[in-house]
Amino acid sequence: MPIFMGAKGEDVLSRRGTADFLARLRQELYGRLAHLPPGEDLALLAGLEEKLREEIASEERFSGEFSRELAELDEAGDSASLTTLLQRLRAMAAEHFRRHGSVPAFHLLCTAAVDRAVAAAVRLTLRWMEEIGPGAPSSPWCLMAIGEVGRGEASLFSLCDLLQIHGSDGAEEAPIFAGFAGRISALCEEIGLASRTGIGPSLPAWRGSMADWRSRITARCTEGGEDMEGVVRMADLRLVAGNPSLAAAAVNLVRAMLDYHREPLREAARRTAMMPSGFDFFGRLRVERGGAHRGEFNLGLYGIEPLVALVRVLTVRFDVSETGTVERIRGLLQGGRIDVELAERLLFAWHALGGLAVAEEIGRGERAGGLFVSPGTLSEHALEELKRSLEAVGTLQKMVYSSVSGQW
């Protein structure tokens, strides 16, 4: 299985999965060398060495080109330039995926592009405030992303769900922060990053002081229901721009509230565990019966969304601090909350489902109508991987449901 288990920051060559992979590669190579005439074995090894050098050089060139494009975002002077650069970076990420098929690399590239574009929008906003008035905010502030951008899992058409937190509890700076947030939101809309879910700092509900956020989160936890599920999703919070200490305090606030309100969290976890299965009563893929996607499988609704939500609620329950789904799965494994077999199945599911989603997104050139795949167009291998992935999600659903039925 091409999943390299290991801790974040650990040397990839020391991981168990890497060692197994290299052992299989060495065995396969020696097996082929044994059947070659004298002299051809060295030619094969030299050819492999040359191919590896070419691949390393290609990756280094790409890294340099991508870094230069990111640096141009830091110098862009208007929204038109930001839009062009963001589109170019996303096109580079898509081309990298076509060549390598790496879902984590694709997410990393797309997230870096979004982060730097938002940071550029902040820079232009602060410059405008200094030049036109009323001047930049004097109190500390931060912009934090939630959702797929917060998890570091952005894609070609990801929008940015942002919230603003500031360190001023007084009313005197409230208009300044409102103007600050409004202009950032306007720039994000101009470059194609504005949220369509109603989550943005231009709205009063998504900006405020730490005291404001403490009151809001407390109220949502107390009310429970969908409000509590919204707080659980705030576990995806990640700093995009601004003061790191303020961002860390916000993350700690969310985690403390979730830890304190155990019963509403249990109910939120139960509802998450009851998300619809990707299989129908007869064990077949659940496809759309009508509409524009008739006969297609909803990859987002039945695959990616439940996997992300189930892993998230478990990491909230067991205080795993990671925000990305892959790192959360590894954190659950290292904490002894899931075993190696399930961790590998979930990582396999994440890569398989993500690969289908990215390929579909690139192929269609949009994601406005959701993530759908047509089972009839999939190869036998891809179809089998899809079913294995959904079975892994189902296993996790049962585990979460069982845990909320017992001691939570």
C-alpha positions in Angstrom: 0.0 0.0 0.0 1.6 3.3 -1.1 0.8 5.1 2.2 3.8 6.2 4.2 2.8 6.3 7.9 4.8 8.5 10.2 4.8 11.4 12.5 4.8 15.0 11.3 8.3 16.3 10.7 9.8 12.7 10.8 12.4 11.7 8.2 10.4 10.1 5.4 13.1 7.5 4.9 12.8 6.3 8.5 9.0 5.6 8.2 7.8 2.0 8.1 5.9 2.4 4.9 9.0 3.9 3.2 11.2 1.1 4.4 8.7 -1.5 3.0 8.5 0.3 -0.3 12.3 0.4 -0.7 12.6 -3.2 0.2 10.1 -4.2 -2.4 11.8 -1.9 -4.9 15.2 -3.5 -4.2 13.8 -7.0 -4.5 12.1 -6.2 -7.8 15.2 -4.5 -9.1 17.6 -7.4 -8.1 15.2 -9.9 -9.7 15.4 -8.1 -13.0 19.1 -7.6 -12.8 19.6 -11.4 -12.3 18.1 -12.1 -15.7 20.2 -9.6 -17.7 23.4 -10.4 -19.7 26.7 -9.1 -18.2 27.0 -5.4 -18.9 23.3 -4.7 -19.3 22.8 -4.7 -15.5 25.1 -1.7 -15.2 23.4 0.0 -18.1 20.0 -0.5 -16.4 21.3 1.0 -13.1 22.9 3.9 -14.9 19.6 4.5 -16.7 17.6 4.5 -13.5 20.1 6.9 -11.9 19.8 9.3 -14.8 16.0 9.2 -14.7 16.0 9.9 -11.0 18.4 12.8 -11.5 16.0 14.2 -14.2 13.0 13.9 -11.9 14.8 15.6 -9.0 15.9 18.4 -11.4 12.4 18.8 -12.7 11.0 19.1 -9.2 13.6 21.6 -8.3 12.8 23.7 -11.4 9.1 23.6 -10.6 9.7 24.6 -7.0 11.7 27.5 -8.1 9.1 28.7 -10.7 6.3 28.3 -8.2 8.2 30.2 -5.5 8.9 33.1 -8.0 5.2 33.3 -8.9 4.3 33.4 -5.2 6.8 36.2 -4.7 5.1 38.2 -7.4 1.9 38.1 -5.4 3.8 39.9 -2.6 4.6 42.7 -5.1 1.3 42.9 -7.0 -0.3 46.4 -6.8 -3.9 45.8 -7.7 -6.6 43.1 -7.8 -6.2 42.5 -11.5 -2.6 41.5 -11.0 -3.6 39.3 -8.1 -6.3 37.6 -10.1 -3.9 36.8 -13.0 -1.2 35.5 -10.7 -3.6 33.4 -8.6 -4.9 31.8 -11.8 -1.4 31.1 -13.0 -0.4 29.4 -9.7 -3.5 27.3 -9.8 -2.8 26.2 -13.4 0.7 25.2 -12.3 -0.8 23.2 -9.4 -3.1 21.4 -11.8 -0.2 20.6 -14.2 1.8 19.2 -11.3 -1.1 16.9 -10.4 -1.5 15.7 -14.0 2.2 14.7 -13.9 2.5 13.2 -10.4 -1.1 12.5 -9.2 -0.2 13.7 -5.6 -3.2 14.9 -3.7 -1.2 16.3 -0.7 1.2 18.2 -3.1 -1.8 19.6 -5.0 -3.5 20.8 -1.8 -0.2 22.3 -0.5 0.3 24.3 -3.7 -3.3 25.5 -3.9 -3.3 26.5 -0.2 0.0 28.4 -0.6 -1.5 30.3 -3.5 -4.7 31.2 -1.6 -2.7 32.2 1.5 -0.4 34.5 -0.3 -3.3 36.0 -2.3 -5.2 36.8 0.9 -2.0 38.2 2.5 -1.6 40.4 -0.6 -5.1 41.6 -0.2 -4.4 42.5 3.4 -1.2 44.4 2.3 -3.1 46.4 -0.3 -5.9 47.2 2.3 -3.4 48.4 4.9 -1.7 50.6 2.3 -5.0 52.1 1.3 -5.9 52.8 4.9 -2.6 54.5 5.5 -2.9 56.6 2.3 -6.6 57.4 2.3 -7.5 57.0 6.0 -8.3 56.4 8.8 -5.0 54.6 9.2 -4.2 51.0 10.0 -5.6 49.4 13.2 -3.4 50.0 16.3 -4.6 46.9 18.1 -3.4 43.4 17.2 -5.6 41.4 14.8 -5.6 38.2 12.8 -7.4 36.7 9.8 -8.1 32.9 10.2 -9.5 30.5 7.6 -11.8 27.6 8.2 -13.1 24.9 5.9 -10.8 23.4 3.3 -8.5 26.4 3.2 -8.3 26.2 7.0 -7.3 22.6 6.8 -4.7 23.3 4.2 -6.8 21.3 1.6 -7.5 24.0 -0.9 -8.1 23.1 -4.6 -8.5 24.9 -7.9 -11.8 26.5 -7.1 -11.6 26.9 -3.3 -13.2 30.0 -1.9 -11.9 31.5 1.4 -14.0 31.3 4.5 -12.4 33.9 6.7 -13.0 35.4 10.1 -11.4 38.3 11.9 -10.3 38.5 15.5 -8.9 41.7 17.1 -7.4 42.5 20.4 -9.4 45.6 21.1 -12.3 45.3 23.5 -13.3 49.0 23.3 -15.8 50.5 20.8 -13.4 53.2 19.5 -11.6 50.9 17.0 -14.8 49.0 16.0 -15.4 51.2 12.9 -11.7 50.9 11.9 -11.9 47.1 12.0 -15.2 47.1 10.2 -13.7 49.1 7.3 -10.5 47.0 7.4 -12.6 43.8 7.1 -14.9 45.2 4.5 -12.1 46.2 2.2 -10.3 42.9 2.5 -13.6 41.1 1.7 -14.1 43.3 -1.3 -10.6 42.5 -2.7 -11.1 38.8 -2.0 -14.3 39.0 -4.1 -12.5 40.8 -6.9 -9.9 38.1 -7.2 -12.4 35.3 -6.9 -11.9 34.1 -3.3 -15.0 35.5 -1.6 -17.0 33.0 0.4 -20.4 31.8 -0.9 -21.3 30.4 2.5 -21.8 33.7 4.2 -18.5 33.4 6.2 -16.5 36.5 5.9 -15.1 39.3 8.0 -17.2 42.0 6.4 -20.2 40.5 8.3 -20.4 41.4 12.0 -21.0 37.8 13.0 -17.6 36.8 11.6 -15.4 39.5 13.2 -14.9 40.8 16.7 -12.7 40.9 19.8 -11.7 37.8 21.8 -14.5 38.7 24.2 -17.0 38.8 21.4 -15.9 35.4 20.1 -16.0 33.9 23.6 -19.6 35.0 24.0 -20.6 33.7 20.5 -19.0 30.3 20.9 -20.5 29.9 24.4 -23.9 30.7 23.0 -23.5 28.2 20.1 -22.3 25.5 22.4 -25.2 26.1 24.8 -27.8 26.1 22.0 -26.4 22.9 20.5 -27.8 21.4 17.3 -26.3 22.9 14.1 -24.8 25.7 16.1 -22.6 23.1 17.9 -21.6 21.5 14.6 -20.5 25.0 13.5 -18.2 25.2 16.6 -16.8 21.8 15.8 -16.0 23.0 12.3 -14.1 25.9 13.9 -11.5 23.3 14.9 -10.2 23.8 11.3 -9.1 27.4 12.2 -5.7 28.3 10.8 -3.9 31.6 10.7 -3.6 33.2 7.3 -2.5 36.7 8.2 -1.9 38.8 11.3 -0.9 38.2 14.9 0.1 34.6 15.7 -0.4 34.9 19.5 -4.0 36.1 18.9 -4.6 33.3 16.5 -3.3 30.7 19.0 -5.5 32.2 21.7 -8.5 31.8 19.4 -7.6 28.1 18.7 -7.3 27.5 22.4 -10.6 29.1 23.1 -12.4 26.9 20.6 -10.8 23.7 22.0 -11.5 24.7 25.6 -15.2 25.3 24.8 -15.5 22.0 22.9 -13.8 20.2 25.8 -16.1 21.8 28.4 -19.4 21.2 26.5 -19.1 17.4 26.2 -22.8 16.6 25.9 -23.5 18.9 22.9 -20.3 17.6 21.4 -21.6 14.0 21.8 -24.8 14.9 20.0 -22.9 16.6 17.2 -20.7 13.5 16.8 -23.8 11.3 16.7 -25.3 13.3 13.9 -21.9 13.2 12.0 -21.8 9.4 12.4 -25.3 9.2 10.8 -24.3 11.0 7.6 -25.7 9.0 4.6 -23.8 6.1 3.2 -22.4 6.0 -0.3 -24.0 2.5 -0.8 -27.7 1.8 -1.2 -29.6 -1.0 0.5 -28.3 -3.6 -2.0 -24.6 -2.5 -1.6 -24.5 -0.6 -4.9 -23.1 2.9 -5.3 -25.8 5.4 -4.5 -26.2 7.4 -7.7 -28.4 10.4 -8.5 -31.8 9.4 -9.8 -32.6 12.6 -11.6 -31.4 16.1 -12.5 -28.2 17.3 -14.2 -26.2 14.6 -12.5 -28.5 11.6 -13.1 -26.5 8.4 -12.9 -23.5 10.1 -11.2 -22.1 9.5 -7.8 -21.8 12.4 -5.3 -18.2 12.1 -4.3 -18.4 15.1 -1.9 -21.6 14.1 -0.1 -20.9 10.4 0.3 -17.1 10.3 0.4 -14.9 13.3 1.2 -17.3 15.3 3.4 -18.1 12.4 5.8 -14.4 11.4 6.0 -13.3 14.9 6.8 -16.1 15.4 9.4 -15.7 12.0 11.1 -11.9 12.5 11.5 -12.4 16.0 12.7 -14.9 15.1 15.4 -12.6 12.3 16.7 -9.6 14.7 16.8 -11.8 17.2 18.8 -12.9 14.4 21.1 -9.3 13.3 21.8 -7.6 16.7 21.6 -5.5 16.1 18.5 -4.3 19.6 17.6 -3.7 19.1 13.8 -6.0 20.7 11.3 -5.2 18.7 8.1 -7.1 15.5 7.6 -4.0 13.4 6.9 -2.1 14.7 9.9 -5.3 14.2 12.0 -5.4 10.6 11.0 -1.7 10.2 12.0 -2.4 12.0 15.3 -5.2 9.6 16.1 -3.0 6.6 15.3 -0.1 7.9 17.4 -2.5 8.6 20.3 -3.7 5.0 20.2 -7.2 6.0 19.2 -7.3 4.0 16.0 -5.1 1.0 15.0 -2.6 0.8 12.1 -5.0 -1.1 9.8 -7.8 1.5 10.1 -5.3 4.4 9.8 -3.9 2.9 6.5 -7.4 2.4 5.2 -8.4 5.9 6.0 -5.3 7.4 4.4 -5.9 5.2 1.4 -9.4 6.5 1.2 -8.3 10.1 1.5 -5.8 9.8 -1.4 -8.2 7.8 -3.6 -11.3 10.0 -3.0 -9.1 13.1 -3.2 -7.5 11.9 -6.5 -10.9 11.4 -8.1 -12.1 14.8 -6.9 -9.1 16.7 -8.1 -9.1 14.9 -11.5 -12.8 15.6 -11.9 -12.3 19.3 -10.9 -9.5 19.7 -13.4 -11.4 17.9 -16.2 -14.6 19.9 -15.8 -13.0 23.2 -15.1 -15.5 24.0 -12.3 -17.0 22.8 -9.1 -20.1 25.0 -8.9 -22.4 22.0 -9.0 -20.5 19.8 -6.5 -18.1 16.9 -6.9 -19.6 14.1 -9.0 -18.2 11.2 -10.9 -19.8 8.8 -13.3 -19.1 5.2 -12.2 -19.5 4.0 -15.8 -16.4 6.1 -16.9 -14.2 4.8 -14.2 -11.7 2.0 -14.8 -12.2 -1.3 -12.9 -9.3 -0.4 -10.7 -10.6 3.1 -9.9 -14.1 1.8 -9.2 -12.6 -0.8 -6.8 -10.6 1.9 -5.0 -13.7 4.0 -4.7 -15.7 1.2 -3.1 -12.8 0.3 -0.7 -12.6 4.0 0.3 -16.3 4.1 1.0 -16.1 1.0 3.1 -13.3 2.6 5.2 -15.5 5.6 5.7 -18.3 3.3 6.8 -16.1 1.6 9.3 -15.2 4.9 10.8 -18.8 5.9 11.0 -19.6 2.8 13.0 -16.7 3.4 15.3 -17.8 7.0 16.0 -21.4 5.9 16.5 -20.3 3.2 18.9 -18.2 5.6 20.9 -21.0 8.2 21.3 -23.3 5.4 22.5 -20.8 4.6 25.3 -18.6 6.8 27.4 -17.8 9.9 25.5 
